[in-house]
């Protein structure tokens, strides 16, 4: 029995208490994404005035920008229970039926990585989203029959890092589609200062700015860097995070002043030096830097493209002028960059 209790606690508590404590519990404490927050607040206010549930909401964008946090904030704002799961963990229709039939009225079902739902389960979700009904198959073979159950009204909040992989029928059933973008340095400074207060970390304005500038526009990374800088400051800087101590701490992680880490620099160096600035295919680039192609595409490329170091073209990845400046290399001439084979 003790073994079962331990397993239950392990499954139901995937996040550390520290991680949960850093999540803002309400819209007023959520920094950044002003347009998304304004839309969601309006939906909440309207639903509460009607005494109704929220429309189904799809949140998309790179990892670490606050999709799960916004789902939990919606639950707090509506005074509703939030059940969290993810697309890969729902392996059969019965798993989804168990979630849907046990939710109270007005609850929020949050499905992370919803693009990874199996097609059969996705179709099972359609009548639940539209009509709040679900069909359950009883028995098997000649005795099999379908029983339709009524569900309490609920809100589905889906989150995805690959919005292009969501099928059109599923996408059309969401009443609101919100895309989260990378955060500005000013917004990240507010997040770092709030997290530092919760963690009881001594930090000055210069330390907050230094961490924010190197956080790749992502709150999750900013909080991780803050905790590393806290450890460094406690051991080597008298417990205070300043611009100097933060810079030294992040240099130990090979994160430069622009937020590029060791792998980012290896990618730029490979494209510029080994492939003449590109274009180069993703698989060839992955082999050159010794990393999985999926990791390059989902983790490193979005930031490099956003900061203007890299460009995706139909022929492959191409280094931009900012990449040459970063490496201290003179950009090639226009004819050389385009590979003019007919010149001369």
QUIGI-V195818 format. One record per residue. RES is the residue in one letter. SS is DSSP state (2 for helix, 1 for strand, 0 for the rest). PSI is psi in radians with two decimals (none if undefined). OMEGA is omega in radians with two decimals (999 if undefined). Layout:
BEGIN
((RES | SS | PSI | OMEGA) (RES | SS | PSI | OMEGA))
END
This chain:
BEGIN
((X | 0 | -0.70 | 3.12) (X | 2 | -0.63 | 3.12) (X | 2 | -0.69 | 3.11) (X | 2 | -0.72 | 3.13) (X | 2 | -0.70 | 3.13) (X | 2 | -0.74 | 3.13) (X | 2 | -0.72 | -3.14) (X | 2 | -0.74 | 3.13) (X | 2 | -0.64 | -3.14) (X | 2 | -0.72 | -3.09) (X | 2 | -0.66 | -3.01) (X | 2 | -0.11 | -3.12) (X | 0 | 1.18 | -3.09) (X | 0 | -0.30 | -3.08) (X | 0 | 2.59 | 3.11) (X | 0 | 2.66 | 3.10) (X | 2 | -0.59 | -3.14) (X | 2 | -0.76 | -3.13) (X | 2 | -0.76 | -3.12) (X | 2 | -0.67 | -3.07) (X | 2 | -0.42 | -3.13) (X | 0 | -0.14 | 3.13) (X | 0 | 2.24 | 3.06) (X | 0 | 2.34 | -3.07) (X | 0 | -0.17 | -3.08) (X | 0 | 2.84 | -3.10) (X | 2 | -0.63 | -3.08) (X | 2 | -0.44 | -3.13) (X | 2 | -0.05 | -3.11) (X | 0 | 2.01 | -3.13) (X | 0 | 2.39 | 3.10) (X | 0 | 3.08 | -3.13) (X | 0 | 0.91 | -3.02) (X | 2 | -0.67 | -3.10) (X | 2 | -0.70 | 3.11) (X | 2 | -0.79 | -3.13) (X | 2 | -0.71 | 3.14) (X | 2 | -0.75 | 3.12) (X | 2 | -0.80 | -3.10) (X | 2 | -0.69 | 3.09) (X | 2 | -0.72 | 3.12) (X | 2 | -0.73 | 3.12) (X | 2 | -0.74 | -3.14) (X | 2 | -0.81 | -3.12) (X | 2 | -0.75 | -3.13) (X | 2 | -0.75 | -3.13) (X | 2 | -0.69 | 3.14) (X | 2 | -0.63 | 3.10) (X | 2 | -0.63 | 3.13) (X | 2 | -0.27 | -3.03) (X | 0 | 0.57 | -3.05) (X | 0 | 3.04 | 3.08) (X | 0 | 2.87 | 3.10) (X | 0 | 2.72 | 2.93) (X | 0 | 2.82 | 3.04) (X | 0 | 2.43 | -3.00) (X | 1 | 2.35 | 3.06) (X | 1 | 2.15 | 3.10) (X | 1 | 2.19 | -3.11) (X | 1 | 2.79 | 3.11) (X | 0 | 2.97 | -3.13) (X | 0 | 2.81 | -3.14) (X | 0 | 2.61 | 3.04) (X | 0 | 0.16 | -3.07) (X | 0 | -0.10 | 3.04) (X | 0 | 0.37 | -3.12) (X | 2 | -0.82 | 3.11) (X | 2 | -0.71 | 3.13) (X | 2 | -0.75 | 3.13) (X | 2 | -0.64 | 3.10) (X | 2 | -0.73 | 3.12) (X | 2 | -0.63 | 3.08) (X | 2 | -0.71 | 3.09) (X | 2 | -0.71 | 3.10) (X | 2 | -0.75 | 3.11) (X | 2 | -0.72 | -3.12) (X | 2 | -0.58 | -3.14) (X | 2 | -0.12 | -3.06) (X | 0 | 0.63 | -3.03) (X | 0 | 2.66 | 3.05) (X | 0 | 2.47 | 3.11) (X | 1 | 2.10 | 3.04) (X | 1 | 2.23 | -3.07) (X | 1 | 2.38 | 3.04) (X | 1 | -3.06 | 3.11) (X | 1 | 2.73 | -3.09) (X | 2 | -0.83 | -3.08) (X | 2 | -0.44 | -3.08) (X | 2 | -0.28 | 3.11) (X | 0 | 1.68 | -3.00) (X | 0 | -0.44 | 3.14) (X | 0 | 2.87 | -3.05) (X | 2 | -0.56 | -3.14) (X | 2 | -0.58 | 3.09) (X | 2 | -0.78 | 3.14) (X | 2 | -0.71 | 3.13) (X | 2 | -0.68 | 3.11) (X | 2 | -0.68 | 3.10) (X | 2 | -0.80 | -3.03) (X | 2 | -0.67 | -3.06) (X | 2 | -0.22 | -3.13) (X | 0 | 0.06 | -3.14) (X | 0 | 2.43 | 3.06) (X | 0 | 2.92 | 3.11) (X | 0 | 2.30 | 3.08) (X | 0 | 0.08 | -3.10) (X | 0 | 2.85 | 3.10) (X | 1 | 2.20 | 3.04) (X | 1 | 2.00 | -3.13) (X | 1 | 2.08 | 3.12) (X | 1 | 1.89 | 3.09) (X | 1 | 2.65 | -3.11) (X | 0 | 0.87 | -3.04) (X | 2 | -0.35 | 3.12) (X | 2 | -0.22 | -3.13) (X | 2 | 0.18 | 3.02) (X | 0 | 2.46 | 3.08) (X | 0 | 2.55 | -3.09) (X | 2 | -0.71 | -3.12) (X | 2 | -0.68 | 3.12) (X | 2 | -0.62 | 3.11) (X | 2 | -0.76 | 3.12) (X | 2 | -0.57 | 3.09) (X | 2 | -0.44 | -3.09) (X | 2 | -0.41 | -3.04) (X | 2 | -0.95 | -3.13) (X | 2 | -0.48 | 3.10) (X | 2 | -0.69 | -3.13) (X | 2 | -0.67 | -3.04) (X | 2 | -0.82 | -2.99) (X | 2 | 0.00 | -3.08) (X | 0 | 0.81 | 3.09) (X | 1 | 2.70 | 3.11) (X | 1 | 2.43 | -3.14) (X | 1 | 2.23 | 3.13) (X | 1 | 2.29 | 3.11) (X | 1 | 2.17 | 3.13) (X | 1 | 2.44 | -3.10) (X | 0 | -2.94 | -3.11) (X | 0 | 2.87 | 3.12) (X | 2 | -2.44 | -3.09) (X | 2 | -0.44 | -3.11) (X | 2 | 0.03 | -3.09) (X | 0 | 2.42 | 3.08) (X | 1 | 2.69 | -3.10) (X | 1 | 2.32 | 3.10) (X | 1 | 2.21 | 3.14) (X | 1 | 2.19 | 3.13) (X | 1 | 2.46 | 3.04) (X | 1 | 2.39 | 3.14) (X | 0 | 2.63 | 2.98) (X | 0 | 2.61 | 3.14) (X | 0 | 2.31 | -3.08) (X | 0 | 2.99 | 3.08) (X | 1 | 2.22 | 3.03) (X | 1 | 2.16 | 3.03) (X | 1 | 1.97 | 3.13) (X | 1 | 2.50 | 3.10) (X | 1 | 2.46 | -3.13) (X | 1 | 2.53 | 3.00) (X | 0 | -0.09 | -3.12) (X | 0 | 1.30 | -3.05) (X | 2 | -0.47 | 3.13) (X | 2 | -0.27 | -3.12) (X | 2 | -0.04 | 3.10) (X | 0 | 2.29 | -3.10) (X | 0 | 2.67 | -3.13) (X | 2 | -0.73 | 3.12) (X | 2 | -0.68 | 3.13) (X | 2 | -0.76 | -3.13) (X | 2 | -0.67 | -3.07) (X | 2 | -0.28 | -3.12) (X | 0 | -0.06 | 3.05) (X | 0 | 2.26 | -3.14) (X | 0 | -0.40 | -3.12) (X | 1 | 2.27 | 3.11) (X | 1 | 2.01 | -3.09) (X | 1 | 2.22 | 3.07) (X | 1 | 2.27 | 3.12) (X | 0 | 2.33 | -3.13) (X | 0 | 2.94 | 3.10) (X | 0 | 2.65 | -3.07) (X | 0 | 2.65 | 3.03) (X | 0 | 2.87 | 3.12) (X | 2 | -0.63 | 3.14) (X | 2 | -0.74 | 3.12) (X | 2 | -0.66 | 3.14) (X | 2 | -0.56 | 3.07) (X | 2 | -0.76 | 3.11) (X | 2 | -0.70 | 3.14) (X | 2 | -0.76 | 3.12) (X | 2 | -0.76 | -3.13) (X | 2 | -0.68 | 3.10) (X | 2 | -0.80 | -3.14) (X | 2 | -0.68 | 3.12) (X | 2 | -0.66 | 3.09) (X | 2 | -0.72 | 3.13) (X | 2 | -0.61 | -3.13) (X | 2 | -0.05 | -3.11) (X | 0 | 0.84 | 3.13) (X | 0 | 2.35 | 3.07) (X | 1 | 2.08 | -3.10) (X | 1 | 2.46 | 3.09) (X | 0 | 3.12 | -3.07) (X | 2 | -0.66 | 3.14) (X | 2 | -0.68 | 3.10) (X | 2 | -0.72 | 3.11) (X | 2 | -0.75 | -3.13) (X | 2 | -0.70 | -3.13) (X | 2 | -0.75 | 3.12) (X | 2 | -0.77 | -3.11) (X | 2 | -0.69 | -3.12) (X | 2 | -0.41 | -3.08) (X | 0 | 0.17 | -3.03) (X | 0 | 0.16 | 3.07) (X | 0 | 0.51 | 3.10) (X | 0 | 0.35 | -3.00) (X | 0 | 2.09 | -3.14) (X | 2 | -0.68 | -3.13) (X | 2 | -0.73 | 3.11) (X | 2 | -0.69 | 3.12) (X | 2 | -0.76 | 3.14) (X | 2 | -0.65 | 3.09) (X | 2 | -0.76 | 3.13) (X | 2 | -0.63 | 3.10) (X | 2 | -0.77 | -3.12) (X | 2 | -0.61 | 3.07) (X | 2 | -0.74 | 3.11) (X | 2 | -0.59 | 3.06) (X | 2 | -0.80 | 3.13) (X | 2 | -0.75 | -3.13) (X | 2 | -0.78 | -3.10) (X | 2 | -0.66 | -3.14) (X | 2 | -0.59 | -3.07) (X | 2 | -0.66 | -2.96) (X | 2 | -0.08 | -3.05) (X | 0 | 0.43 | 3.07) (X | 0 | 0.29 | 3.06) (X | 0 | -0.09 | -3.13) (X | 1 | 2.23 | 3.09) (X | 1 | 1.95 | 3.06) (X | 0 | 3.10 | 3.09) (X | 2 | -0.69 | -3.12) (X | 2 | -0.81 | -3.12) (X | 2 | -0.63 | 3.10) (X | 2 | -0.72 | 3.12) (X | 2 | -0.75 | 3.12) (X | 2 | -0.69 | 3.14) (X | 2 | -0.76 | -3.10) (X | 2 | -0.46 | 3.04) (X | 2 | -0.56 | 3.08) (X | 2 | -0.46 | 3.10) (X | 0 | 0.09 | -3.11) (X | 0 | 0.61 | 3.07) (X | 0 | 2.05 | -3.06) (X | 0 | -3.06 | -3.06) (X | 0 | -0.33 | 3.12) (X | 0 | 0.06 | 3.12) (X | 0 | 0.06 | 3.14) (X | 0 | 2.33 | 3.09) (X | 0 | -3.05 | -3.05) (X | 2 | -0.74 | -3.12) (X | 2 | -0.66 | 3.08) (X | 2 | -0.78 | -3.13) (X | 2 | -0.63 | 3.10) (X | 2 | -0.64 | 3.11) (X | 2 | -0.83 | -3.13) (X | 2 | -0.73 | 3.14) (X | 2 | -0.67 | 3.13) (X | 2 | -0.78 | -3.12) (X | 2 | -0.76 | -3.06) (X | 2 | -0.83 | -3.00) (X | 2 | -0.71 | -3.07) (X | 2 | -0.52 | -3.06) (X | 0 | 0.32 | 3.05) (X | 0 | 0.52 | 3.14) (X | 0 | -0.06 | 3.13) (X | 1 | -3.13 | 0.07) (X | 1 | 2.60 | 3.12) (X | 1 | 2.45 | 3.14) (X | 0 | 2.71 | -3.09) (X | 2 | -0.77 | -3.11) (X | 2 | -0.71 | 3.11) (X | 2 | -0.70 | 3.13) (X | 2 | -0.70 | 3.14) (X | 2 | -0.72 | 3.11) (X | 2 | -0.67 | -3.09) (X | 2 | -0.60 | -3.10) (X | 2 | -0.07 | 3.10) (X | 0 | 0.72 | -3.14) (X | 0 | 2.71 | 3.10) (X | 0 | 2.48 | -3.12) (X | 2 | -0.65 | 3.13) (X | 2 | -0.65 | 3.11) (X | 2 | -0.73 | 3.11) (X | 2 | -0.78 | -3.04) (X | 2 | -0.65 | -3.02) (X | 2 | -0.48 | -3.04) (X | 2 | -0.86 | -2.98) (X | 2 | -0.76 | -3.04) (X | 2 | -0.73 | -3.11) (X | 2 | -0.73 | -3.14) (X | 2 | -0.73 | -3.14) (X | 2 | -0.65 | 3.10) (X | 2 | -0.75 | -3.13) (X | 2 | -0.67 | -3.12) (X | 0 | 0.05 | 3.04) (X | 0 | 0.35 | 3.11) (X | 0 | -0.43 | -2.96) (X | 1 | 2.66 | 3.09) (X | 1 | 2.38 | 3.04) (X | 1 | 2.26 | 3.10) (X | 1 | 2.89 | 3.08) (X | 0 | -0.45 | -3.13) (X | 0 | -0.32 | -3.12) (X | 1 | -2.88 | -3.11) (X | 1 | 2.39 | -3.11) (X | 1 | 2.40 | 3.09) (X | 1 | 2.40 | 3.11) (X | 0 | 2.91 | -3.13) (X | 2 | -0.60 | 3.14) (X | 2 | -0.54 | 3.12) (X | 2 | -0.72 | 3.10) (X | 2 | -0.70 | 3.10) (X | 2 | -0.70 | -3.13) (X | 2 | -0.66 | -3.11) (X | 2 | -0.08 | -3.12) (X | 0 | 0.59 | -3.11) (X | 0 | 2.47 | 3.11) (X | 0 | 2.24 | 3.12) (X | 0 | 2.57 | 3.12) (X | 0 | 2.83 | 3.09) (X | 0 | 2.87 | -3.10) (X | 2 | -0.74 | -3.12) (X | 2 | -0.72 | 3.14) (X | 2 | -0.63 | -3.10) (X | 2 | -0.57 | -3.14) (X | 2 | -0.04 | 3.10) (X | 0 | 0.89 | -3.10) (X | 0 | 1.65 | -3.07) (X | 0 | -0.24 | -3.03) (X | 0 | -0.01 | 3.14) (X | 0 | 2.46 | -3.12) (X | 0 | none | 999))
END
